[in-house]
Amino acid sequence: MIRNYAFEIVFVFGGFIIFSNHLFEKMQSLNSTPNYFLGAPNHHINSKRDFSVGKISKHSESNKKSDVLVINIYVNKDDFFGFENGIYTLGENWHNNQPKVNTAWWKQNANYKQKGSKWEKKCQVDFDGKIIDSKIKINGNNTRAYPQKSLRFKIDVATQREFWGEETSKWLILRNSGNDWDKTLFADVFMSKAISNLNVYSPKSRLVNAFINDYSWGFYNARERMDEDFFAAKHDVRTKDIFMVENNGSIENGGKEAKQDFEKLKNAINKKDLEKLKEQIDEDNFIDYIIIETFFNNIDWPSNNVLLFKINDNKSKWQFVPKDLDFGLAYSSEIAFKNNMFQVLENKNTWLSQLFSCLMKDENFSTKFKQRVEFLLENDLSSHQLMLLFTHFEKQYSKIMPQQIQRWRYPRTIDKWKSNVNANKKFISKRGEFYKKHVNQL
């Protein structure tokens, strides 16, 4: 009897393997396969579906009543959904690279993961009646794998001034809220707004209702892109005079001169030369920057999302810029408010960790840092102040989430969205208490 059962088990298991292999080979053979990777949001737009997937017309009654800015992007269908060069699809890049089952869905190669001028497409953008010629591309890194992708398109100086009230970056980002896309849709923009009065740069934002060729593409946070053009405009200098560095020393602007200047900073860190360090960094900016990243529990930092810049002259200092806070608040867990980010910073042991550690050994800097924490926890980062701002965004987004869920089906339900919102509220109400303890341990 045991032998008979064993035979049946082997037979069923073998059949499952054969079927699985057949299914995977079948998926690979299709030119326009949906994003059916393990754990992935599997309602991905593929290359053979038309713009009619947008079931909510620009001209529907719900949109006529909305006070949210409407942006309509007109683009050639093949440039968006074409198998070979469509920027929005899995396409040829996914099909030809034979993705492995054990590769995370957000890391799979695809058309939408490609970068460079080839993957910028001509388009026209209608800003609620004003139409401009432009170029569009997919924005972001791993979040490109989400069905509703962040988009980036060019705008001229006149449009920059009209849209933002000042000259800024030539790229306007329609941000899908990054990794918060399927949670609240506004956590990232909330944190950016919360820090807007601190000694750091934070991008302006506007809630927009986006359409592509008159079909609904959901709601986005329109954002300034904090790039060399952005900082050049802020300081009224030429773009080439901006040094910009990311992460572990990737030179984003400024070439060899920027690299040499950044190496001076790293050398001072290695030598623990406090005097040289204070000559090279904006101390008030750095203090606020560290507080922001650690207070909001940005767990995708400091290994990633580090950005700093300076002007190429003899008096400017390096300034640090909070970038992509979408892993913050309660993103990692419902008890994220307990997380000690100073321990994380120390354990990562990056050049940024070493810089903070070195400066905190200076009594004047340490005192100044702790006094600034105390001030901010009673003002801009107080639970009362943050909750007022968070509630403002919650009310604004509660009006548009039914339509967003109807379009993209993420979050799954309004109740799920409310649950995610409440988790962030809990973080806001409890974070200050634990953060004080973490700072006192430094």
Summary of the structure (lengths in Angstrom):
residues: 442
radius of gyration: 24.1
end to end distance: 67.2
largest distance: 86.8
contacts: 1383
relative contact order: 0.10
helix: 48%
strand: 16%
